[in-house]
């Protein structure tokens, strides 16, 4: 039977069992491009000043991790060896000097960005593919009571990134007409978030199953291309594909004085029709990651039950195979490891 939460708190706080003992954690470690992740054992981390130690409850698997394993240019972002996983939800089991506002036993989600020391979970410090991890206090967000850890983990990247693009950068407000390009792991969040913010949402995706999902999430209309909505006077278009042509099409389609937000990175170039940019006086912005405020906003929508993304669950032992499933394109929605 699973140990009750209050009992786990006591377990981690008792001095006697820890004296003279080294507690061992496990994690899937990244050592370099074209090298498979391997399971390693190492001593549990300890809390340095400004940090907490987390017992990982759930860790999301992301397509960017596949890119890091396959594409040499990603190596500049990593300090190897490192336990991967930048989508982390955990329970605080140790608190470092100077950390205020949190207690042992608090369940938190970790925003992957904006650590004061510049570290990122799964990239430059051990992350959510480990049974234990750490996080600085400025990356922590307390999660609403009763919310599933798998949803909390998914919110830290796909959810909060979509929230940031739609609300913070896109400025979505009730009554606005919003175009969404792509309904993958991020796009599914974005469509629903925009709908919940009171927007009229128009979605561009060619995949029949994604078209059906967009409609089920509340989209007003779904077409194969964003150019099919040229007569809708879209206030803002958010491109989660970033396939070059999709970005150019968005700029040509958005209304005069409108805004295009680029999130996807399928292509590193796009040919832009400068006539549209100049004579429509458009705003073109990139959107990267999220803040703790974005994460908190996303968690609030998840806790309401009105934001309910499709999430696939695996175990710790299945993380390696989960990466392969992502590589093969077999995952519809997000993939999250739920720890015992």
C-alpha positions in Angstrom: 0.0 0.0 0.0 1.2 3.5 -0.7 2.5 5.4 2.3 0.2 8.2 3.5 1.5 11.6 2.8 1.7 12.6 6.5 3.8 9.4 7.1 6.1 10.3 4.2 6.7 13.7 5.8 7.7 12.1 9.1 10.0 9.6 7.2 11.9 12.4 5.6 12.2 14.4 8.8 13.3 11.8 11.2 17.0 12.3 12.0 17.7 8.8 13.3 17.2 6.7 10.1 19.3 9.2 8.1 22.4 9.2 10.4 25.2 7.1 9.0 23.2 6.2 5.9 23.3 7.4 2.3 20.0 7.4 0.6 20.2 6.5 -3.0 18.1 7.9 -5.9 17.8 6.7 -9.5 17.6 8.7 -12.7 17.9 8.5 -16.5 21.1 10.2 -17.4 22.0 12.1 -20.6 25.7 11.9 -21.6 25.7 13.1 -25.2 24.1 13.2 -28.6 23.4 9.8 -30.2 23.9 8.1 -26.8 20.9 6.4 -25.2 19.8 7.5 -21.8 21.0 5.2 -19.0 19.7 4.6 -15.5 22.2 5.6 -12.8 22.2 5.6 -9.1 23.6 8.4 -7.0 23.2 9.8 -3.5 20.1 11.9 -2.8 20.6 15.6 -3.3 20.8 18.0 -0.4 19.3 21.4 -0.2 21.8 24.2 -0.8 20.9 27.8 0.2 17.9 29.1 -1.7 16.9 25.6 -2.9 14.6 22.8 -1.9 14.9 19.0 -2.4 11.9 17.3 -4.1 10.7 13.8 -4.1 9.6 13.6 -7.8 5.9 12.9 -8.1 5.7 13.2 -11.9 8.1 14.2 -14.7 7.0 15.1 -18.2 8.8 13.7 -21.4 9.2 16.2 -24.1 10.1 16.2 -27.9 12.9 18.7 -27.1 14.6 15.8 -25.2 14.5 13.7 -28.4 16.1 16.7 -30.2 18.8 16.8 -27.7 19.5 13.1 -28.1 19.6 13.4 -31.9 20.9 16.8 -32.9 24.6 17.8 -32.1 23.9 21.6 -31.9 21.8 21.0 -28.7 24.9 20.0 -26.7 25.7 23.6 -26.0 22.7 23.8 -23.8 23.7 20.9 -21.5 26.1 20.3 -18.7 26.7 16.6 -19.0 26.3 14.1 -17.5 22.9 15.3 -16.3 19.6 13.6 -15.4 17.1 14.8 -18.0 13.6 16.1 -17.5 12.5 19.8 -17.4 8.8 19.1 -16.6 8.8 18.5 -12.8 6.2 18.2 -10.1 7.4 17.1 -6.6 6.9 17.1 -2.9 9.3 19.1 -0.8 11.3 16.9 1.5 14.1 19.3 2.5 14.4 23.1 2.6 17.6 25.0 2.2 18.8 28.1 4.1 16.9 31.3 3.1 13.9 29.6 1.6 10.7 31.1 2.9 7.0 30.5 2.2 7.3 26.8 1.8 7.1 23.8 4.2 8.1 20.1 4.2 5.3 18.3 2.4 4.2 21.1 0.1 3.6 19.9 -3.4 5.0 22.2 -6.0 5.4 22.5 -9.8 8.8 23.8 -11.1 8.9 26.5 -13.7 11.9 25.5 -15.9 13.1 29.1 -16.5 14.6 32.1 -14.8 16.6 30.6 -12.0 18.8 33.2 -10.4 21.9 31.0 -10.9 21.0 30.4 -14.5 20.4 26.6 -14.1 17.6 24.7 -15.9 16.2 21.3 -14.7 17.2 18.5 -17.0 19.8 20.6 -18.8 22.3 22.1 -16.4 21.1 20.5 -13.2 19.4 17.1 -12.6 15.8 17.1 -13.5 12.5 15.2 -13.5 13.7 11.9 -15.0 15.1 11.2 -11.5 13.3 10.0 -8.4 14.7 13.0 -6.5 15.6 16.5 -7.8 16.1 20.0 -6.6 14.8 23.5 -7.5 15.5 27.1 -6.4 12.6 28.8 -4.6 12.1 31.4 -7.4 11.0 28.5 -9.7 8.4 27.0 -7.4 4.7 27.3 -7.7 2.4 25.7 -5.1 -0.2 23.5 -6.8 -3.9 23.6 -6.1 -5.2 20.9 -3.7 -6.4 17.7 -5.4 -4.8 18.3 -8.8 -3.2 15.2 -10.4 0.7 15.2 -10.4 0.7 14.3 -14.1 -1.3 17.4 -15.0 0.9 19.5 -12.8 4.0 18.2 -14.6 2.5 18.8 -18.0 1.6 22.3 -17.0 5.2 23.3 -16.3 6.2 23.2 -20.0 3.4 22.6 -22.5 0.7 24.2 -20.4 2.6 27.3 -19.2 4.3 27.8 -22.5 0.9 27.9 -24.2 -0.5 30.2 -21.5 2.4 32.5 -22.0 2.0 32.6 -25.7 -1.8 33.1 -25.6 -2.2 35.4 -22.6 1.0 37.1 -21.8 2.5 37.7 -25.3 -0.7 37.3 -27.4 -2.7 39.4 -25.0 -5.9 37.3 -25.4 -9.0 38.9 -23.9 -12.7 38.2 -24.0 -14.2 38.9 -27.5 -10.9 38.7 -29.4 -10.6 36.6 -32.5 -7.6 34.3 -32.1 -6.0 32.0 -34.7 -4.1 28.9 -33.6 -1.8 27.0 -36.0 -1.1 23.5 -34.9 -2.9 21.3 -32.3 -0.1 19.1 -30.9 1.0 18.9 -27.3 1.1 22.7 -26.9 -1.6 23.6 -29.4 -4.2 21.6 -27.5 -3.5 23.7 -24.4 -3.6 26.9 -26.4 -6.9 26.3 -28.0 -8.7 25.5 -24.7 -6.9 28.4 -22.8 -8.0 30.9 -25.5 -11.6 29.6 -25.4 -11.6 29.8 -21.6 -10.4 33.4 -21.8 -13.5 34.2 -23.8 -11.9 34.4 -27.3 -13.4 33.3 -30.6 -10.9 30.7 -31.7 -10.1 29.6 -35.3 -7.7 26.7 -35.7 -5.5 25.6 -38.6 -4.4 22.0 -38.7 -4.4 19.3 -41.5 -4.7 16.2 -39.3 -8.3 15.0 -39.1 -7.9 13.8 -35.5 -6.5 17.2 -34.5 -9.3 18.9 -36.3 -11.9 16.9 -34.3 -10.0 17.6 -31.0 -9.9 21.4 -31.7 -13.7 21.4 -32.2 -14.1 19.4 -29.0 -12.0 22.0 -27.2 -14.4 24.8 -28.2 -12.9 26.1 -31.5 -15.4 28.1 -33.5 -14.0 26.7 -36.8 -11.2 24.5 -38.1 -9.6 24.6 -41.5 -6.4 23.1 -43.1 -4.6 26.5 -43.4 -4.7 29.7 -41.5 -5.2 31.5 -44.9 -8.7 30.0 -45.0 -9.6 32.5 -42.3 -8.5 35.6 -44.2 -12.1 37.0 -44.0 -12.3 36.6 -40.2 -10.2 39.7 -39.2 -8.2 37.7 -36.6 -6.7 40.0 -33.9 -3.8 37.6 -33.1 -2.5 34.4 -34.6 -0.2 32.1 -32.6 1.9 29.8 -34.7 2.8 26.6 -32.8 4.1 24.9 -36.0 6.8 27.4 -37.0 7.2 25.7 -40.4 8.3 28.7 -42.3 5.3 29.0 -44.6 2.9 28.8 -41.6 4.5 32.0 -40.2 4.4 33.8 -43.5 0.8 32.7 -44.0 -0.1 34.1 -40.5 1.4 37.5 -41.3 -0.5 37.6 -44.5 -3.8 36.6 -42.8 -3.9 38.6 -39.6 -5.9 41.8 -39.7 -4.5 45.3 -40.0 -2.6 46.3 -36.8 -2.8 42.7 -35.7 -0.2 40.5 -34.0 1.5 37.2 -34.9 3.2 35.2 -32.1 5.7 32.6 -33.1 6.3 29.6 -30.8 7.1 26.6 -33.0 10.5 25.9 -34.4 9.9 23.3 -37.1 12.0 25.6 -39.4 14.7 28.1 -38.5 13.8 30.4 -41.4 10.7 32.0 -42.9 10.2 34.2 -46.0 8.2 37.2 -44.9 6.2 39.4 -47.3 7.3 42.8 -46.1 4.4 44.5 -47.8 2.1 43.0 -45.2 4.3 43.9 -42.3 4.6 47.5 -43.4 1.2 48.4 -44.8 -0.8 46.5 -42.2 1.6 47.8 -39.4 1.8 44.4 -37.8 3.4 43.3 -34.6 5.5 40.1 -34.9 6.7 38.6 -31.6 8.4 35.4 -30.4 7.3 33.6 -27.3 9.7 31.5 -25.3 8.8 29.4 -22.3 6.9 30.9 -19.4 7.1 32.5 -16.0 5.9 31.3 -12.6 2.9 33.6 -13.1 2.0 31.9 -16.3 2.4 28.5 -14.6 0.2 29.6 -11.7 -2.5 30.7 -14.2 -2.3 27.4 -16.1 -2.6 25.4 -12.9 -5.6 27.4 -11.9 -7.4 26.5 -15.1 -6.4 22.9 -14.7 -7.8 22.8 -11.1 -11.1 24.2 -12.4 -11.5 21.1 -14.5 -12.3 23.1 -17.6 -8.8 22.6 -19.0 -8.3 18.9 -19.4 -5.5 18.0 -21.8 -4.8 14.6 -23.2 -2.0 13.0 -21.2 -0.4 9.6 -21.6 1.2 8.0 -18.5 4.3 5.8 -18.2 6.4 4.5 -15.3 10.0 5.3 -14.4 11.2 2.1 -15.9 9.4 3.0 -19.2 11.1 6.4 -19.7 13.6 5.1 -22.1 10.9 3.5 -24.2 8.9 6.6 -23.8 11.6 8.6 -25.6 11.5 6.1 -28.4 7.7 6.5 -28.7 8.1 10.2 -28.9 10.8 9.8 -31.6 8.5 7.5 -33.6 5.6 10.0 -33.3 3.4 7.6 -31.5 2.3 9.9 -28.7 -0.9 11.9 -29.1 -0.9 14.6 -26.5 1.6 14.7 -23.7 3.6 11.9 -22.1 4.3 12.0 -18.3 6.0 9.6 -16.0 4.0 9.0 -12.8 6.3 8.0 -9.9 5.2 5.5 -7.2 
